[in-house]
Structure formats: C-alpha cells, structure tokens
Amino acid sequence: MVHDLAKCRAIDRLYNLTNIPSIGTMISKSALLTSITILGISSLLLAEKKKDNIPVWTDPAKAAEEAPSFSIQGEYRGDKLGVQVAAMSNDQYLTLTYQGGLPNEGWDGGALVSKVVSATELPSVIEGLEKYSRTSPTMGKKAPEGALVIFDGEKTEHIEGEIKDGLLWAGSSTTTPVKDFSMHIEFRLPYKPGRTPSSQDRGNSGVYIFNNYEIQVLDTFGLDFNKENNAVKLQSDNKQWCGCFYKFKTPDVPMAFPPLTWQTYDIDFTAPRFEGDKKTANARITVRHNGVLIHDDVEMPKGTGAGGNRPEKPESIINIQGHGNPTAFRNFWIVKK
C-alpha cells in the first residue's frame, strides 16, 4: 500500500493529467495507480541489482506490465508547450521542457529546461498537458521496385546476423556491397531505466556505412544537446547521442523518441570518389530521423570515431553495430543509385 499522503495525491493528479482524450496514449487509472503504488518497491529492487545486471526490457507489453515507470515516461504536450519525460531508477524522472511545442511540432528553438524530479513531483511539471505518442511518417515505408530488401522479417541473402521473433538484432551486417544509395531502416531501442541517460549502455548500436561513417543509435531521449543544460551528470559526449554522426556532428533537430518506440532512419549516401588510390571527393550523407531532416548533405572529410582510422572505400557493406545491447531492427532496404 501507499502510505505517503503526498504520493496518494500525486497518483490522482498524474492520472488526471495523462487520461485526457487525444491522439496521444491514454493510461488507465487502475494501471497508473498500480504503477505509482509499487514504483517505490520497484525502484528498491532496481537499486539492489548489481551494476552488471541492470534490468532491460525489449517488449513494450512486458515493460508496461513489469516496469511501472514505463507507462509514465514519454512525451507530453499542451498549448505551446512540450515536455519529454525519461524514466530513471530510484523513483526519478529526467524532464525536458520545450517552449512552443515538441521538436518539429512547434518548438521555438529556445533554451530548454532540464530537471530531475520524483514521481510525486512529476505532476507539477506536466500539469495541463496530455500524453502523446508520435509515429514517424516514414514508418512502414515499402521498398520500391528494384530495391535490395535487406530484411523484412525473414532471412535474405543480403544479411548476416541474429534474427529472432521476426526482428533483426544489433551485431548484423549486409552482404551485398553498394556505392551510392538511399536506405530505409526502422529500429527499436530497449527500455533500460537503470542506466543514466547518456550512458552508452542504454541501447548502444549504430548504422555503420562502409565501416567508416556511423549514424549513432542510442536511447538519449530527454537529453538537451546543449551539454551544459542537463540535470543529470553526463556519461558521454553529445556527439555520441542518437542521430549524431558519431563524435563528428550533432543533429540539426533532436528527434529521438522514447525507448521501445519504433523509429526510422532514411539515409541518402554518396560514396567517396577515387582515382586510383587517391580520393578526389568526400562522402556526403543526408539523414532523416523519424521523417525529419537532421543532416542535410553533410560532407564527410573522413570516417567517424574509430571509422576515421580506417581506409575509405568507393563501395562496401553496411554494419548494424553491436555493443551487447538488444536493439532491434526491421524493414531494412536499400535502393542503389
């Protein structure tokens, strides 16, 4: 039972704030009551876990059933205001408030407000807002005629890696070399609230073109790309977060969705040009994250991160980087140019 009067009141307030009819996700009062009631117990259990045994969920249904904070984390919106709520351990949430609306939905580009709050404090941050779930406009985009279908639920000749539950998992590679291309891929990050936002163990993967140029895949939902304006102690550089060209460039718009939400990358790539062994033109990359342009025809003078130490190539394969995290992929196809 919940014995803290403040927490009891917070339950009703949070329910009233999140159960507003809208196109956003609504939470049932009984489910929310159960979530907040046992949240303190769950947090204690998380705290007792060893650091190398952090709980992780890859199934939204199981996360909603077993992790009370999962149904609370997410995006909230109101009249010219947007708030992202990222769950953490110990009954805490990282909140990021956008003036004007959520990214690409009204945000005025101004300074953001980052706070760490408890479950009892959260209702005051999201008061008057509705819970809102966004879907990428390119989600489910079909491969056009002539495309290389890398993975669409079943093993193909174009992919090597783990396939389980109809999904492709991090640590896979394509087998067919390509040069210039357009690519579509969908990914889903695990729910790992026991790791601090910005931890590289929070779903780390990446789309690694030619083993040179990496577009990072990581759960950094709720973080401000202005490094100095985050209420948590950062455990990685902002150029290592979701949507970045790894250790090279941050995205022009922060478009990360919450963990266990399917997201999309749509990538246009122009390979570097060579005359013999001499490079005559740099690679160029355009990226749309969840349908929004985040990198516009960016010139890549060399590879990113460790890829910058490898020789560049006029054609090669795509690696879906594996770092021991269960990040899932689907609807992966490439159109050669």
C-alpha positions as CSV (number, residue, x, y, z in Angstrom):
1,M,0.0,0.0,0.0
2,V,1.0,3.6,-0.4
3,H,1.2,5.3,2.9
4,D,2.6,8.7,1.8
5,L,-0.2,11.2,1.5
6,A,1.7,13.3,-1.0
7,K,2.2,10.2,-3.2
8,C,-1.5,9.4,-3.0
9,R,-2.4,12.9,-4.2
10,A,0.2,12.6,-6.9
11,I,-1.5,9.4,-8.2
12,D,-4.8,11.2,-8.8
13,R,-3.1,14.3,-10.3
14,L,-0.9,12.2,-12.7
15,Y,-4.0,10.2,-13.7
16,N,-6.0,13.3,-14.5
17,L,-3.1,14.8,-16.5
18,T,-2.5,11.7,-18.6
19,N,-6.0,10.5,-19.2
20,I,-7.2,13.3,-21.4
21,P,-8.9,12.1,-24.7
22,S,-6.5,12.8,-27.5
23,I,-4.5,11.1,-30.2
24,G,-1.8,10.6,-27.6
25,T,-1.6,7.4,-25.5
26,M,-4.0,7.3,-22.6
27,I,-3.2,5.4,-19.3
28,S,-6.0,3.7,-17.4
29,K,-6.4,4.8,-13.8
30,S,-6.0,1.4,-12.4
31,A,-2.8,0.8,-14.3
32,L,-1.4,4.1,-13.3
33,L,-2.5,3.5,-9.7
34,T,-0.7,0.2,-9.7
35,S,2.4,1.8,-11.3
36,I,2.8,4.6,-8.8
37,T,1.8,2.4,-5.9
38,I,4.6,-0.2,-6.5
39,L,7.0,2.3,-8.0
40,G,9.0,2.7,-4.8
41,I,9.2,-1.1,-4.4
42,S,10.4,-1.5,-8.0
43,S,13.0,1.2,-7.5
44,L,14.4,-0.5,-4.5
45,L,14.6,-3.7,-6.4
46,L,16.4,-1.9,-9.2
47,A,18.8,-0.4,-6.7
48,E,19.6,-3.8,-5.3
49,K,20.6,-5.2,-8.7
50,K,24.3,-5.5,-9.4
51,K,25.7,-2.9,-11.8
52,D,26.3,-5.6,-14.4
53,N,22.8,-6.9,-14.1
54,I,20.7,-3.9,-15.0
55,P,17.1,-4.8,-15.9
56,V,16.3,-4.4,-19.5
57,W,13.0,-4.8,-21.5
58,T,12.7,-5.4,-25.3
59,D,8.9,-6.0,-25.4
60,P,6.6,-3.0,-24.7
61,A,3.8,-5.2,-23.3
62,K,6.2,-6.8,-20.8
63,A,7.7,-3.4,-19.9
64,A,4.2,-2.0,-19.2
65,E,3.4,-5.0,-17.0
66,E,6.7,-5.2,-15.1
67,A,8.1,-1.7,-15.0
68,P,5.7,0.9,-13.5
69,S,7.7,3.8,-14.9
70,F,7.3,2.7,-18.5
71,S,3.7,3.9,-18.8
72,I,4.7,7.3,-17.4
73,Q,7.7,8.1,-19.5
74,G,7.2,9.6,-22.9
75,E,6.1,12.9,-24.5
76,Y,3.5,15.3,-23.2
77,R,2.1,18.4,-25.0
78,G,-0.2,21.3,-24.4
79,D,-0.8,24.8,-25.7
80,K,2.6,25.9,-27.0
81,L,4.5,23.6,-24.6
82,G,6.1,20.2,-24.8
83,V,7.7,18.0,-22.2
84,Q,9.8,14.8,-22.6
85,V,9.9,12.5,-19.6
86,A,12.6,9.9,-19.4
87,A,12.4,7.3,-16.7
88,M,15.4,6.7,-14.4
89,S,15.9,4.4,-11.4
90,N,15.2,5.3,-7.8
91,D,11.7,6.7,-8.5
92,Q,13.1,9.6,-10.6
93,Y,12.5,11.1,-14.0
94,L,14.5,13.4,-16.2
95,T,12.2,16.0,-17.7
96,L,13.0,18.3,-20.6
97,T,10.6,21.2,-21.3
98,Y,10.3,22.8,-24.8
99,Q,8.7,26.2,-25.3
100,G,6.3,26.4,-28.3
101,G,5.8,22.6,-28.5
102,L,7.8,19.4,-29.1
103,P,10.7,19.2,-31.6
104,N,9.4,19.7,-35.1
105,E,5.9,20.4,-33.7
106,G,6.2,24.0,-32.6
107,W,9.4,24.2,-30.6
108,D,10.7,27.8,-31.0
109,G,14.3,26.7,-30.8
110,G,14.8,28.5,-27.5
111,A,16.5,27.3,-24.3
112,L,15.2,24.1,-22.7
113,V,14.5,23.4,-19.0
114,S,16.0,20.2,-17.7
115,K,15.0,18.8,-14.3
116,V,15.2,15.6,-12.4
117,V,12.0,15.0,-10.4
118,S,10.5,12.3,-8.3
119,A,7.1,10.6,-9.2
120,T,5.4,12.8,-6.6
121,E,6.9,16.0,-8.2
122,L,6.3,15.0,-11.8
123,P,2.6,16.0,-11.9
124,S,3.5,19.7,-11.3
125,V,5.8,19.5,-14.4
126,I,3.3,18.1,-16.8
127,E,0.2,19.7,-15.3
128,G,-2.3,20.6,-18.1
129,L,-0.6,18.5,-20.7
130,E,-1.7,15.4,-22.5
131,K,0.4,12.2,-23.0
132,Y,1.3,12.0,-26.7
133,S,2.7,9.2,-28.8
134,R,4.3,10.1,-32.2
135,T,4.8,7.8,-35.2
136,S,7.4,8.5,-37.9
137,P,5.7,9.5,-41.2
138,T,8.0,7.0,-43.0
139,M,7.2,4.1,-40.6
140,G,6.3,1.1,-42.7
141,K,7.6,2.6,-45.9
142,K,7.6,0.0,-48.6
143,A,10.6,-0.9,-50.6
144,P,10.2,0.4,-54.2
145,E,10.6,-1.9,-57.2
146,G,14.2,-2.9,-57.7
147,A,15.3,-2.3,-54.1
148,L,17.6,-4.6,-52.2
149,V,15.3,-5.9,-49.5
150,I,17.9,-6.5,-46.7
151,F,15.5,-7.6,-44.0
152,D,11.7,-7.7,-43.9
153,G,11.0,-10.3,-41.2
154,E,12.9,-13.2,-42.7
155,K,16.4,-14.1,-43.6
156,T,17.6,-13.0,-47.0
157,E,20.9,-13.4,-48.9
158,H,21.7,-9.8,-48.2
159,I,22.0,-10.0,-44.4
160,E,24.1,-11.9,-41.9
161,G,23.2,-11.7,-38.2
162,E,20.8,-12.8,-35.5
163,I,17.1,-13.0,-36.5
164,K,14.7,-13.7,-33.6
165,D,11.0,-13.0,-33.2
166,G,10.8,-11.7,-36.7
167,L,13.3,-9.0,-36.0
168,L,17.0,-8.3,-36.9
169,W,19.2,-7.6,-33.9
170,A,22.3,-5.4,-33.4
171,G,25.5,-7.0,-34.5
172,S,24.5,-7.7,-38.1
173,S,26.0,-6.9,-41.5
174,T,24.8,-6.7,-45.1
175,T,26.5,-9.0,-47.6
176,T,26.0,-7.1,-50.8
177,P,28.4,-4.2,-51.5
178,V,26.8,-0.9,-52.6
179,K,28.1,2.5,-53.7
180,D,25.7,5.5,-53.8
181,F,22.3,4.6,-52.2
182,S,19.1,5.6,-50.5
183,M,18.2,3.5,-47.4
184,H,15.3,3.0,-45.1
185,I,15.6,1.2,-41.7
186,E,13.5,1.0,-38.6
187,F,14.9,0.5,-35.1
188,R,13.6,0.0,-31.6
189,L,15.8,0.7,-28.5
190,P,15.4,-1.4,-25.3
191,Y,14.0,0.1,-22.1
192,K,16.8,0.4,-19.6
193,P,15.9,2.9,-16.9
194,G,18.6,1.6,-14.6
195,R,21.2,3.3,-16.8
196,T,21.6,7.1,-16.6
197,P,20.5,9.0,-19.7
198,S,23.6,9.5,-21.9
199,S,25.1,6.1,-20.8
200,Q,26.5,4.3,-23.8
201,D,25.0,1.1,-22.3
202,R,21.5,2.5,-22.9
203,G,20.8,0.6,-26.2
204,N,24.0,1.4,-28.0
205,S,24.1,0.5,-31.7
206,G,24.7,2.3,-34.9
207,V,24.2,2.3,-38.7
208,Y,27.8,2.0,-39.8
209,I,28.2,2.7,-43.6
210,F,31.3,1.0,-45.1
211,N,32.6,0.6,-41.6
212,N,33.6,4.2,-41.8
213,Y,30.6,6.5,-41.2
214,E,28.4,5.9,-38.2
215,I,24.9,7.3,-37.6
216,Q,24.5,6.6,-33.9
217,V,21.6,4.6,-32.4
218,L,21.2,5.1,-28.6
219,D,18.5,5.9,-26.1
220,T,19.2,9.6,-25.4
221,F,15.5,10.6,-25.2
222,G,15.0,13.6,-22.8
223,L,18.6,15.0,-23.2
224,D,19.4,18.5,-24.3
225,F,22.2,18.6,-27.0
226,N,23.4,21.7,-25.1
227,K,25.7,19.7,-22.9
228,E,25.8,22.3,-20.1
229,N,22.0,22.3,-19.8
230,N,21.3,18.8,-18.5
231,A,20.1,18.0,-15.0
232,V,22.0,14.6,-14.9
233,K,25.7,14.1,-14.9
234,L,26.6,13.1,-18.5
235,Q,28.4,9.9,-19.1
236,S,29.2,10.5,-22.8
237,D,29.7,13.4,-25.2
238,N,26.7,14.9,-27.0
239,K,28.3,13.8,-30.3
240,Q,27.7,10.2,-29.2
241,W,23.9,10.5,-28.9
242,C,21.1,9.3,-31.1
243,G,21.1,10.9,-34.5
244,C,24.7,12.0,-34.4
245,F,27.5,11.3,-36.9
246,Y,29.5,9.6,-34.2
247,K,31.9,12.0,-32.5
248,F,31.6,14.3,-35.5
249,K,28.3,16.2,-35.6
250,T,25.1,16.5,-33.6
251,P,21.7,16.5,-35.5
252,D,20.2,19.8,-36.5
253,V,16.9,18.8,-34.8
254,P,16.6,16.5,-31.8
255,M,14.2,13.8,-33.0
256,A,14.7,10.9,-30.6
257,F,11.5,9.1,-29.5
258,P,11.2,7.2,-26.2
259,P,12.7,3.7,-25.8
260,L,10.6,0.8,-27.1
261,T,9.0,3.1,-29.7
262,W,9.8,2.2,-33.3
263,Q,11.9,4.9,-35.0
264,T,13.1,5.4,-38.6
265,Y,16.3,6.5,-40.4
266,D,16.1,7.4,-44.0
267,I,19.6,7.9,-45.4
268,D,20.9,9.2,-48.7
269,F,24.6,8.4,-49.2
270,T,27.1,9.5,-51.8
271,A,30.3,7.4,-51.7
272,P,33.7,9.0,-51.8
273,R,35.3,9.2,-55.3
274,F,38.7,7.8,-56.1
275,E,41.2,8.0,-59.0
276,G,43.4,5.0,-58.3
277,D,44.3,5.2,-54.6
278,K,43.8,9.0,-54.4
279,K,40.5,10.3,-53.0
280,T,39.1,13.0,-55.3
281,A,35.7,13.7,-53.5
282,N,34.5,13.2,-49.9
283,A,31.5,11.1,-49.0
284,R,28.2,13.0,-48.4
285,I,25.3,12.0,-46.2
286,T,21.7,13.2,-45.7
287,V,19.7,11.7,-42.8
288,R,16.1,12.0,-41.8
289,H,15.3,10.8,-38.3
290,N,11.6,9.9,-37.8
291,G,10.8,11.7,-41.0
292,V,12.6,15.0,-40.1
293,L,15.8,16.3,-41.8
294,I,18.6,16.2,-39.2
295,H,21.6,16.2,-41.5
296,D,21.5,17.9,-44.9
297,D,24.0,16.7,-47.4
298,V,26.9,16.8,-44.9
299,E,30.4,16.4,-46.3
300,M,32.4,13.7,-44.5
301,P,36.2,14.5,-44.7
302,K,36.9,11.1,-43.2
303,G,35.1,8.4,-41.2
304,T,33.6,9.0,-37.8
305,G,35.0,7.7,-34.5
306,A,37.1,4.7,-35.0
307,G,36.0,4.6,-38.6
308,G,38.2,7.7,-39.2
309,N,41.2,5.5,-38.8
310,R,40.2,3.0,-41.5
311,P,40.8,3.5,-45.2
312,E,37.8,4.9,-47.0
313,K,36.3,2.9,-49.8
314,P,34.3,3.5,-53.0
315,E,31.9,0.7,-52.2
316,S,31.3,-1.6,-49.3
317,I,28.7,-3.1,-46.9
318,I,26.6,-1.7,-44.0
319,N,27.2,-2.8,-40.4
320,I,24.5,-2.7,-37.8
321,Q,26.8,-2.2,-34.9
322,G,26.6,-4.5,-31.8
323,H,27.7,-3.4,-28.3
324,G,25.9,-6.1,-26.3
325,N,22.6,-4.3,-26.2
326,P,19.3,-5.8,-27.5
327,T,18.4,-3.2,-30.1
328,A,16.0,-4.4,-32.8
329,F,15.7,-3.6,-36.5
330,R,13.2,-4.2,-39.2
331,N,12.0,-3.0,-42.7
332,F,15.6,-2.5,-43.9
333,W,16.0,-1.9,-47.6
334,I,18.4,-0.1,-50.0
335,V,18.0,1.4,-53.4
336,K,21.2,1.7,-55.4
337,K,21.7,4.9,-57.3
